[in-house]
Amino acid sequence: MSSSSGTILQYKYLLKGSKDNVIRHLDREVKELTFPGSTEDVERLIKNQQQSYFANAQPHQQQQREKEGRREGRDIISSILSTVY
C-alpha cells in the first residue's frame, strides 16, 4: 500500500499479549504443527503475556529505510500511528 508521497507503509503484526494476538486467532491444528509442545501450553503462554509486541511484516524495506538515513524514532511513531489509523 502506498501513500500519496510514494512511500511504502509498514504493516505490523501483534505477536504477544493476551489481547488481539494474531497467534491466538490461529486454528488449533495450525498451532499444533507450528509450535513445540501442546496447544494448551501455547495458549497458556500467550494468555499470560502482560505486554504486547509488534513485529515488522516487511523487514527488508525497513532495512532499506535505515540505510537511507531515516531516524529509528520516527519509524516507531509511524508504526504506532499506522496501527491506529
Secondary structure as the mmCIF struct_conf table of DSSP 4:
data_model
#
loop_
_struct_conf.conf_type_id
_struct_conf.id
_struct_conf.beg_label_comp_id
_struct_conf.beg_label_asym_id
_struct_conf.beg_label_seq_id
_struct_conf.end_label_comp_id
_struct_conf.end_label_asym_id
_struct_conf.end_label_seq_id
STRN STRN1 SER A 2 SER A 2
TURN_TY1_P TURN_TY1_P1 SER A 4 SER A 5
BEND BEND1 GLY A 6 GLY A 6
HELX_LH_PP_P HELX_LH_PP_P1 THR A 7 THR A 7
STRN STRN2 ILE A 8 ILE A 8
HELX_LH_PP_P HELX_LH_PP_P2 LEU A 9 GLN A 10
STRN STRN3 LYS A 12 LEU A 14
BEND BEND2 LYS A 16 ASP A 20
TURN_TY1_P TURN_TY1_P2 VAL A 22 VAL A 22
HELX_RH_3T_P HELX_RH_3T_P1 ILE A 23 HIS A 25
BEND BEND3 LEU A 26 LEU A 26
HELX_RH_AL_P HELX_RH_AL_P1 ARG A 28 THR A 34
BEND BEND4 PHE A 35 GLY A 37
HELX_RH_AL_P HELX_RH_AL_P2 THR A 39 ASN A 48
BEND BEND5 GLN A 51 GLN A 51
STRN STRN4 PHE A 54 ASN A 56
BEND BEND6 ALA A 57 ALA A 57
HELX_RH_AL_P HELX_RH_AL_P3 PRO A 59 LYS A 67
TURN_TY1_P TURN_TY1_P3 GLU A 68 GLY A 69
HELX_RH_AL_P HELX_RH_AL_P4 GLU A 72 VAL A 84
#
